[in-house]
Amino acid sequence: MAKINELVTAAGRRLAFAYTPGEGPVVVFLSGYKSDMEGTKAVHLEAWAQARGRAFLRFDYSGHGASGGRFEDGCIGDWAADAEAVISQLSEGPLVLVGSSMGGWIGCLVSQHLHARIVGFVGIAAAPDFTEDGFWAGFDADQKAEIAAGRTVSLPSDYGDPYMITPKLIEDGRQHLVLRTPLRMPWPVRLLQGTEDTAVTRNTALRLLDHIAGTDVRLSFVKGADHRFSDPACLAMIEAAVTEVGG
């Protein structure tokens, strides 16, 4: 695996990353909410890229993994800014963005800012707008009142510690929604979704498919796959999708 290094962004956030030099386009892995760059998909794709002499970048958002900061202090806008800072400081030329879960939302945002550099996008159980359409929409009246009063709401998670939903996360998320405004992606897009995913619904995948403005956008459902989307068959699908959109 590539060596873990650190950079400090203009905002003063200390971010951990691993960069593998090689031929382009640079494949950038964007991990999910409370996930990190040591996940199965990120590490597998790094090995895949190294074996082919491909440039590859993985990193941790602030408050995640080996990066500095507290998770509860972060929000979508901060994490998207982290992604853009890492990509801009460490890479040049064409990019293929691979976004897992929240990373799919982050990838949508980054792609609009780095539009001229993007040549392909792969979303794996992409979760755009989940703070609004998932967390907020699922809150009861008491939970919404807690957020309105400036207090944090705790939600159970199938993947470890409870999710601590802060007012900042909800309010900032509303400033970065991508399913309510035009989302132009004039490059190849491949969306991968498991039918047994309990975190991201099939409807979310279909909404994103329908919403993206592009001429080469495809969605593949995998029967029986869950949100992790990381068994050997799913990993092979991710490899194929990256190859298809980015050579």
Secondary structure, DSSP 8 states (H G I E B T S, - for coil): ---EEEEE-TT--EEEEEEE--EEEEEEEE--TT--TTSHHHHHHHHHHHHTTEEEEEE--TTSTTSSS-GGG--HHHHHHHHHHHHHHH--S-EEEEEETHHHHHHHHHHHHSGGGEEEEEEES--TTHIIIIIIHH--HHHHHHHHTT--EEE--TTSS-EEE-HHHHHHHHTS-SSSS-EE--S-EEEEEETT-SSS-HHHHHHHHHHEE-SSEEEEEETT--TT--SHHHHHHHHHHHHHHH-
